[in-house]
Amino acid sequence: MAHYLLRGERFEAGPVEPGLHLVATPIGNLRDITLRALDTLAGADLVLAEDTRVTKGLLTHFGITTHLHAYHEHNAAREEAGLLARLKGGETLALVSDAGTPIISDPGQRLARAALTEGVKVTTEPGASAVLTALVLAGLPAERFFFEGFLPAKAGERRRRIQEISGIPGTLVLFEAPHRVAGTMADLASLLGKREAALARELTKKFETVRRGTLPDLAAALAVEGPPRGEIVLVIGPPEAEGPASDDRIDAALRAALERYSQRDAAEIVAGEMGLKRREVYARALRLSEKD
């Protein structure tokens, strides 16, 4: 019977169903592991790890001896057939990333999709996530958010991507490396203006910090202090809501939509985007078509 250790006490692992299990692991504090995760890691036939050295430390801490196997973006293609064969043969495979929830900015999507295509059961043992942890600590609107992951490393590409996501009507969540965060924050301040933001680092760990302020204020602080240490998540508040749409703005949006869609479809799209009544926008679209 598989087992694990908690505070030196030995526990038998609960039953684990065959299939692919996407197992969330702590992002810093080992006490954030869940009992379901321990059951699965101990009871699986194989644990697929992004970096076996990192995951070995986690398993050793909890007295788990399940065999580890490397699975990452560089070997995913050649490993897929063999892993699928094991899954279709009725084995239980647990997939983990170095920290947090698999697939979220980590390897695993390819194998999960392939398993689903082959009719293999795919499930998850949910748990820690740097994205959600930073979002709830930031003190910014969390009803709607967009996770971008890492922005491009090159400055020009990074600025173009920031411009592309600048109009998203929700809070933005980004990952960034310590040595790039000052440059990224400077670009964010330049392109997004005085939006409220938070810089979270070392989440759930002893030196967890969340610095809040406007993008220009945070950018200025980083320029003076130099790169911070640890894993970093940036949370940026949504753009300010625009006032009621003017007639000119509605007409401009309609003309653009009418170049690609019918009058009815264009009216529906513009009405949805601007929160207007479809019937009124459709009537305006008809008038525009007559003038043009």
Kinemage of the C-alpha trace (Angstrom):
@kinemage 1
@onewidth
@group {chain A} dominant
@subgroup {mainchain}
@vectorlist {calphas} color= white
{ca met a 1} P 0.000 0.000 0.000
{ca ala a 2} L 1.315 3.436 -0.964
{ca his a 3} L 1.899 5.897 1.823
{ca tyr a 4} L 3.133 9.378 2.660
{ca leu a 5} L 4.402 11.180 5.741
{ca leu a 6} L 2.887 14.185 7.503
{ca arg a 7} L 4.835 15.635 10.425
{ca gly a 8} L 6.602 12.329 10.802
{ca glu a 9} L 3.405 10.270 10.911
{ca arg a 10} L 2.807 7.646 8.238
{ca phe a 11} L -0.520 7.686 6.347
{ca glu a 12} L -1.827 5.237 3.771
{ca ala a 13} L -2.685 6.907 0.478
{ca gly a 14} L -6.305 6.812 -0.591
{ca pro a 15} L -7.380 5.058 -3.783
{ca val a 16} L -6.452 6.753 -7.053
{ca glu a 17} L -8.345 6.091 -10.278
{ca pro a 18} L -6.458 5.283 -13.494
{ca gly a 19} L -5.907 8.128 -15.935
{ca leu a 20} L -3.934 11.354 -16.202
{ca his a 21} L -3.984 13.469 -13.035
{ca leu a 22} L -2.889 17.117 -13.240
{ca val a 23} L -1.639 17.746 -9.720
{ca ala a 24} L -1.106 21.227 -8.278
{ca thr a 25} L 1.913 21.557 -5.983
{ca pro a 26} L 2.929 24.361 -3.580
{ca ile a 27} L 4.342 27.576 -5.043
{ca gly a 28} L 6.624 28.088 -2.068
{ca asn a 29} L 5.116 26.918 1.182
{ca leu a 30} L 5.121 23.103 1.368
{ca arg a 31} L 2.205 23.175 3.812
{ca asp a 32} L -0.030 24.263 0.931
{ca ile a 33} L -0.023 20.719 -0.459
{ca thr a 34} L -3.462 19.071 -0.393
{ca leu a 35} L -4.318 15.627 0.937
{ca arg a 36} L -5.698 14.652 -2.468
{ca ala a 37} L -2.408 15.656 -4.073
{ca leu a 38} L -0.494 13.487 -1.597
{ca asp a 39} L -2.831 10.535 -2.240
{ca thr a 40} L -2.291 10.861 -5.983
{ca leu a 41} L 1.471 11.401 -5.900
{ca ala a 42} L 1.909 8.427 -3.573
{ca gly a 43} L -0.543 6.139 -5.362
{ca ala a 44} L 0.343 6.876 -8.983
{ca asp a 45} L 2.330 4.478 -11.126
{ca leu a 46} L 4.498 7.356 -12.333
{ca val a 47} L 4.980 11.056 -11.599
{ca leu a 48} L 5.759 13.209 -14.652
{ca ala a 49} L 7.835 16.203 -13.606
{ca glu a 50} L 9.024 19.315 -15.408
{ca asp a 51} L 12.290 19.117 -13.455
{ca thr a 52} L 12.769 15.852 -11.562
{ca arg a 53} L 15.283 17.465 -9.208
{ca val a 54} L 12.701 19.978 -7.994
{ca thr a 55} L 9.921 17.427 -7.634
{ca lys a 56} L 12.253 14.934 -5.955
{ca gly a 57} L 12.651 17.392 -3.081
{ca leu a 58} L 8.868 17.641 -2.700
{ca leu a 59} L 8.339 13.879 -2.745
{ca thr a 60} L 11.198 13.261 -0.329
{ca his a 61} L 9.770 15.797 2.128
{ca phe a 62} L 6.534 13.801 2.291
{ca gly a 63} L 8.159 10.368 2.206
{ca ile a 64} L 6.791 9.484 -1.239
{ca thr a 65} L 8.777 6.964 -3.294
{ca thr a 66} L 6.833 6.952 -6.578
{ca his a 67} L 9.127 6.776 -9.601
{ca leu a 68} L 9.810 10.129 -11.294
{ca his a 69} L 10.024 10.675 -15.043
{ca ala a 70} L 11.022 13.906 -16.819
{ca tyr a 71} L 8.346 15.469 -19.019
{ca his a 72} L 8.911 18.968 -20.409
{ca glu a 73} L 8.646 21.020 -23.582
{ca his a 74} L 11.879 19.608 -25.013
{ca asn a 75} L 10.898 15.923 -24.828
{ca ala a 76} L 7.095 16.090 -24.986
{ca ala a 77} L 6.868 15.027 -28.637
{ca arg a 78} L 8.954 11.894 -28.274
{ca glu a 79} L 7.441 10.909 -24.917
{ca glu a 80} L 3.814 11.234 -25.963
{ca ala a 81} L 3.256 7.826 -27.608
{ca gly a 82} L 4.772 5.868 -24.738
{ca leu a 83} L 2.874 7.763 -22.070
{ca leu a 84} L -0.410 7.401 -23.935
{ca ala a 85} L 0.185 3.654 -24.223
{ca arg a 86} L 0.628 3.441 -20.455
{ca leu a 87} L -2.517 5.473 -19.846
{ca lys a 88} L -4.567 3.351 -22.265
{ca gly a 89} L -3.202 0.305 -20.488
{ca gly a 90} L -4.896 1.417 -17.286
{ca glu a 91} L -2.036 3.089 -15.438
{ca thr a 92} L -2.256 6.184 -13.269
{ca leu a 93} L 0.065 9.019 -14.230
{ca ala a 94} L 0.417 12.200 -12.166
{ca leu a 95} L 1.718 15.291 -13.960
{ca val a 96} L 3.214 18.188 -11.994
{ca ser a 97} L 5.041 21.404 -12.829
{ca asp a 98} L 7.899 22.783 -10.753
{ca ala a 99} L 5.352 24.735 -8.686
{ca gly a 100} L 1.686 25.584 -8.865
{ca thr a 101} L -0.939 24.255 -11.244
{ca pro a 102} L 0.202 22.347 -14.354
{ca ile a 103} L -0.554 23.722 -17.834
{ca ile a 104} L -0.864 27.321 -16.550
{ca ser a 105} L 2.253 28.722 -18.256
{ca asp a 106} L 3.818 25.258 -17.855
{ca pro a 107} L 4.121 22.027 -19.899
{ca gly a 108} L 1.312 19.493 -19.975
{ca gln a 109} L -1.259 20.821 -22.420
{ca arg a 110} L -0.025 18.570 -25.230
{ca leu a 111} L -0.324 15.362 -23.217
{ca ala a 112} L -3.679 16.334 -21.703
{ca arg a 113} L -5.176 17.056 -25.123
{ca ala a 114} L -3.781 13.830 -26.563
{ca ala a 115} L -5.179 11.822 -23.637
{ca leu a 116} L -8.624 13.386 -24.053
{ca thr a 117} L -8.551 12.631 -27.787
{ca glu a 118} L -7.800 8.980 -27.004
{ca gly a 119} L -10.660 8.774 -24.525
{ca val a 120} L -8.399 8.609 -21.473
{ca lys a 121} L -9.742 10.106 -18.263
{ca val a 122} L -8.088 13.417 -17.382
{ca thr a 123} L -8.722 14.972 -13.982
{ca thr a 124} L -7.055 17.373 -11.587
{ca glu a 125} L -6.133 17.695 -7.948
{ca pro a 126} L -6.437 21.501 -7.630
{ca gly a 127} L -4.377 23.631 -5.321
{ca ala a 128} L -1.889 26.484 -5.298
{ca ser a 129} L -1.701 28.940 -8.199
{ca ala a 130} L 0.543 32.000 -8.388
{ca val a 131} L -1.968 33.671 -10.711
{ca leu a 132} L -4.886 33.509 -8.295
{ca thr a 133} L -2.766 34.123 -5.205
{ca ala a 134} L -1.414 37.383 -6.626
{ca leu a 135} L -4.825 38.414 -7.933
{ca val a 136} L -6.558 38.114 -4.568
{ca leu a 137} L -3.719 39.889 -2.741
{ca ala a 138} L -3.401 42.800 -5.165
{ca gly a 139} L -6.463 44.685 -3.937
{ca leu a 140} L -7.590 45.309 -7.515
{ca pro a 141} L -10.834 44.349 -9.295
{ca ala a 142} L -10.902 40.567 -9.661
{ca glu a 143} L -14.323 39.994 -11.236
{ca arg a 144} L -12.739 39.842 -14.688
{ca phe a 145} L -9.061 39.239 -15.395
{ca phe a 146} L -6.749 38.261 -18.221
{ca phe a 147} L -3.658 36.126 -17.657
{ca glu a 148} L -0.923 36.983 -20.151
{ca gly a 149} L 1.956 34.962 -18.719
{ca phe a 150} L 5.399 36.211 -19.700
{ca leu a 151} L 5.669 39.165 -22.080
{ca pro a 152} L 8.277 38.951 -24.874
{ca ala a 153} L 11.850 39.485 -23.700
{ca lys a 154} L 12.773 41.861 -26.548
{ca ala a 155} L 11.771 45.461 -25.854
{ca gly a 156} L 10.114 46.164 -29.199
{ca glu a 157} L 8.022 43.004 -29.160
{ca arg a 158} L 7.148 43.585 -25.519
{ca arg a 159} L 5.855 47.091 -26.173
{ca arg a 160} L 3.779 45.885 -29.123
{ca arg a 161} L 2.210 43.165 -26.993
{ca ile a 162} L 1.441 45.618 -24.186
{ca gln a 163} L -0.368 47.826 -26.696
{ca glu a 164} L -2.343 44.824 -27.945
{ca ile a 165} L -3.641 43.945 -24.474
{ca ser a 166} L -4.008 47.522 -23.232
{ca gly a 167} L -7.708 47.779 -24.026
{ca ile a 168} L -8.801 44.545 -22.367
{ca pro a 169} L -11.597 45.557 -19.945
{ca gly a 170} L -10.259 43.648 -16.984
{ca thr a 171} L -7.318 43.252 -14.627
{ca leu a 172} L -4.108 41.985 -16.230
{ca val a 173} L -1.902 39.344 -14.591
{ca leu a 174} L 1.673 38.887 -15.825
{ca phe a 175} L 4.689 36.809 -14.882
{ca glu a 176} L 8.142 38.382 -15.148
{ca ala a 177} L 11.746 37.472 -14.439
{ca pro a 178} L 13.559 39.593 -11.815
{ca his a 179} L 16.218 40.838 -14.242
{ca arg a 180} L 13.585 42.065 -16.720
{ca val a 181} L 10.939 43.463 -14.397
{ca ala a 182} L 12.328 47.034 -14.266
{ca gly a 183} L 12.247 47.338 -18.058
{ca thr a 184} L 8.827 45.759 -18.259
{ca met a 185} L 7.431 48.060 -15.593
{ca ala a 186} L 8.863 51.105 -17.381
{ca asp a 187} L 7.146 50.022 -20.609
{ca leu a 188} L 3.871 49.376 -18.784
{ca ala a 189} L 3.981 52.825 -17.188
{ca ser a 190} L 4.771 54.477 -20.522
{ca leu a 191} L 2.019 52.706 -22.463
{ca leu a 192} L -0.730 52.208 -19.874
{ca gly a 193} L -0.361 55.363 -17.811
{ca lys a 194} L -1.351 55.737 -14.175
{ca arg a 195} L -3.181 52.489 -13.709
{ca glu a 196} L -3.177 50.972 -10.235
{ca ala a 197} L -0.931 47.937 -9.998
{ca ala a 198} L 0.731 45.496 -7.627
{ca leu a 199} L 4.090 43.759 -7.734
{ca ala a 200} L 3.976 40.467 -5.818
{ca arg a 201} L 7.068 38.431 -5.059
{ca glu a 202} L 7.929 35.269 -3.144
{ca leu a 203} L 4.249 34.448 -2.695
{ca thr a 204} L 3.456 32.125 0.247
{ca lys a 205} L 7.114 32.175 1.317
{ca lys a 206} L 8.761 33.778 4.350
{ca phe a 207} L 9.649 36.999 2.528
{ca glu a 208} L 6.378 37.412 0.644
{ca thr a 209} L 5.799 41.043 -0.313
{ca val a 210} L 3.123 42.827 -2.311
{ca arg a 211} L 3.937 46.394 -3.314
{ca arg a 212} L 0.983 48.451 -4.508
{ca gly a 213} L 0.851 51.774 -6.342
{ca thr a 214} L 0.487 53.287 -9.789
{ca leu a 215} L 2.554 51.930 -12.660
{ca pro a 216} L 4.722 55.092 -12.823
{ca asp a 217} L 5.374 54.950 -9.068
{ca leu a 218} L 6.351 51.291 -9.168
{ca ala a 219} L 8.501 51.826 -12.257
{ca ala a 220} L 10.351 54.710 -10.578
{ca ala a 221} L 10.990 52.623 -7.452
{ca leu a 222} L 12.397 49.712 -9.455
{ca ala a 223} L 14.634 52.035 -11.455
{ca val a 224} L 16.250 53.185 -8.209
{ca glu a 225} L 16.288 49.938 -6.251
{ca gly a 226} L 17.354 47.513 -8.961
{ca pro a 227} L 15.928 44.065 -9.642
{ca pro a 228} L 14.023 42.391 -6.803
{ca arg a 229} L 14.665 38.792 -5.825
{ca gly a 230} L 12.366 35.845 -6.227
{ca glu a 231} L 9.450 34.860 -8.425
{ca ile a 232} L 7.383 37.867 -9.547
{ca val a 233} L 3.760 38.356 -10.531
{ca leu a 234} L 2.504 41.724 -11.798
{ca val a 235} L -1.169 42.633 -11.430
{ca ile a 236} L -2.461 45.687 -13.306
{ca gly a 237} L -5.874 47.261 -12.827
{ca pro a 238} L -8.299 47.624 -15.754
{ca pro a 239} L -8.478 50.741 -17.914
{ca glu a 240} L -10.903 53.415 -16.844
{ca ala a 241} L -14.359 52.905 -18.279
{ca glu a 242} L -15.180 55.204 -21.156
{ca gly a 243} L -18.199 57.452 -20.928
{ca pro a 244} L -21.353 57.008 -23.010
{ca ala a 245} L -20.535 56.358 -26.647
{ca ser a 246} L -20.839 59.452 -28.829
{ca asp a 247} L -22.644 59.360 -32.173
{ca asp a 248} L -19.340 59.766 -33.985
{ca arg a 249} L -17.799 56.853 -32.092
{ca ile a 250} L -20.787 54.622 -32.808
{ca asp a 251} L -20.722 55.545 -36.497
{ca ala a 252} L -16.975 54.879 -36.727
{ca ala a 253} L -17.401 51.443 -35.140
{ca leu a 254} L -20.321 50.651 -37.429
{ca arg a 255} L -18.448 51.654 -40.586
{ca ala a 256} L -15.562 49.423 -39.605
{ca ala a 257} L -17.889 46.506 -38.861
{ca leu a 258} L -19.898 47.006 -42.075
{ca glu a 259} L -16.741 46.446 -44.108
{ca arg a 260} L -16.753 42.826 -42.941
{ca tyr a 261} L -20.292 42.000 -41.827
{ca ser a 262} L -23.907 42.405 -42.854
{ca gln a 263} L -25.910 45.306 -41.442
{ca arg a 264} L -27.646 43.045 -38.931
{ca asp a 265} L -24.431 41.361 -37.764
{ca ala a 266} L -22.521 44.646 -37.617
{ca ala a 267} L -25.262 46.196 -35.486
{ca glu a 268} L -25.251 43.222 -33.110
{ca ile a 269} L -21.467 43.343 -32.704
{ca val a 270} L -21.297 47.091 -32.072
{ca ala a 271} L -24.285 47.039 -29.737
{ca gly a 272} L -22.679 44.275 -27.693
{ca glu a 273} L -19.312 46.012 -27.489
{ca met a 274} L -20.796 49.367 -26.440
{ca gly a 275} L -23.687 48.182 -24.300
{ca leu a 276} L -26.325 49.700 -26.594
{ca lys a 277} L -29.730 48.514 -27.763
{ca arg a 278} L -29.374 46.424 -30.904
{ca arg a 279} L -32.525 47.841 -32.526
{ca glu a 280} L -31.243 51.426 -32.268
{ca val a 281} L -27.792 50.511 -33.570
{ca tyr a 282} L -29.357 48.559 -36.461
{ca ala a 283} L -31.408 51.604 -37.449
{ca arg a 284} L -28.230 53.698 -37.419
{ca ala a 285} L -26.485 51.078 -39.580
{ca leu a 286} L -29.299 51.307 -42.143
{ca arg a 287} L -28.982 55.100 -42.271
{ca leu a 288} L -25.218 54.869 -42.712
{ca ser a 289} L -25.605 52.390 -45.558
{ca glu a 290} L -28.051 54.719 -47.315
{ca lys a 291} L -25.667 57.677 -47.001
{ca asp a 292} L -22.705 55.675 -48.240
